[in-house]
Each structure stands twice: as structure tokens, then as C-alpha cells.
Amino acid sequence: GRSSARAAAQARRQYRLRALSGLDEAERLARASGALEWRAADGQAEFVLPGGGEEGAALLKAFVEAGVKVSWFGEFGGSIQESYLALMGKEPSR
């Protein structure tokens, strides 16, 4: 219903991007898509993107199509284990 659509519109997800090149272009694309709180250093960036998984998938597609050499892209900020593994530079096993 209407309340679930409103909740989805207000959703915000945190993402992490690692790129071999093109991080400046990735920032431009992310900000054009409404990304907030962009922080980048050493070939990786973290940002908040309004919306849900569809918005994240569309942004990843835009990165690749624009020539950003993405080595890793995904949501973070979930479990303590995921946060720890991210700090250690490892991806959680799925």
C-alpha cells in the first residue's frame, strides 16, 4: 500500500565501492543519483544511497557502463561480523 511505498522511498542503504580506477567518475555518478555522505580514500568509497536494492543495482550498472573499474561493490553496515570483515579487507562468505 501507500505506507510501504513511502517507507521504501525513505529507505537509505550504505554501500562500499572498491575501484581499480575511475573513483572520481564514480563519485560524480553517485552524487547525480542522490548519494549522500561520500567518503573516499585509497581506491575505495563509502556512501549512503536513498532507496533500496534497485537503486544500488542501477548505480552499479552506471559505474560499469561509464568505465569505472569496479573490483567490489556492496551494502555494508549490517552485522557486527560484516563490519569486522570489512575492516579487515575481507568479504563475508555467502
Legacy VTK file of the C-alpha trace (Angstrom):
# vtk DataFile Version 3.0
C-alpha trace
ASCII
DATASET POLYDATA
POINTS 94 float
0.000 0.000 0.000
0.839 3.638 0.275
2.743 3.326 3.585
5.076 0.625 2.218
5.828 2.785 -0.832
6.595 5.724 1.466
8.879 3.554 3.617
10.751 2.355 0.521
11.165 5.936 -0.655
12.645 6.902 2.716
14.967 3.871 2.895
18.690 4.539 2.879
21.351 1.933 2.367
25.066 2.184 2.981
27.380 0.994 0.216
31.072 0.376 -0.197
32.812 0.570 -3.565
36.330 -0.533 -4.402
37.622 0.576 -7.786
40.896 -0.003 -9.615
40.283 3.279 -11.475
37.564 5.830 -12.080
36.710 6.754 -8.489
36.194 10.430 -9.441
33.698 9.403 -12.128
32.022 7.060 -9.633
31.587 9.961 -7.212
30.029 12.111 -9.938
27.593 9.336 -10.885
26.751 8.512 -7.284
26.047 12.128 -6.370
23.904 12.520 -9.518
21.910 9.516 -8.253
21.341 11.184 -4.879
24.193 9.632 -2.893
24.979 11.258 0.436
27.954 11.194 2.801
30.522 10.244 0.118
33.869 9.335 1.740
36.743 8.093 -0.411
40.370 7.108 0.161
42.837 4.561 -1.191
40.686 3.348 -4.081
37.528 2.806 -2.103
34.479 4.835 -1.162
31.588 4.575 1.247
28.312 6.381 0.756
24.622 6.354 1.581
22.135 5.903 -1.252
18.433 6.635 -0.798
16.163 3.825 -1.909
16.555 0.081 -1.954
18.327 -2.619 -3.887
17.030 -1.440 -7.260
18.795 1.909 -6.836
22.030 0.201 -5.827
21.883 -2.142 -8.807
21.193 0.749 -11.194
24.154 2.699 -9.813
26.482 -0.291 -10.161
25.366 -0.657 -13.793
26.070 3.059 -14.354
29.563 2.668 -12.854
30.423 -0.213 -15.176
28.924 1.453 -18.257
30.935 4.626 -17.536
34.181 2.641 -17.400
34.738 2.626 -13.636
36.855 -0.481 -12.956
34.827 -1.867 -10.053
36.582 -4.571 -8.050
33.926 -4.800 -5.315
30.541 -3.202 -4.626
28.027 -3.977 -1.931
25.992 -2.917 1.051
27.592 -2.665 4.458
26.612 -1.655 7.933
24.757 -4.864 8.643
26.031 -7.332 11.188
28.995 -6.981 13.505
30.690 -9.785 11.564
30.266 -7.932 8.264
31.652 -4.737 9.798
34.667 -6.607 11.191
35.376 -8.359 7.889
35.111 -5.047 6.039
37.685 -3.518 8.396
39.978 -6.475 7.753
39.538 -6.072 3.976
37.685 -9.350 3.534
34.262 -10.079 2.119
31.818 -12.210 4.128
31.210 -15.676 2.773
27.698 -16.223 1.492
LINES 1 95
94 0 1 2 3 4 5 6 7 8 9 10 11 12 13 14 15 16 17 18 19 20 21 22 23 24 25 26 27 28 29 30 31 32 33 34 35 36 37 38 39 40 41 42 43 44 45 46 47 48 49 50 51 52 53 54 55 56 57 58 59 60 61 62 63 64 65 66 67 68 69 70 71 72 73 74 75 76 77 78 79 80 81 82 83 84 85 86 87 88 89 90 91 92 93
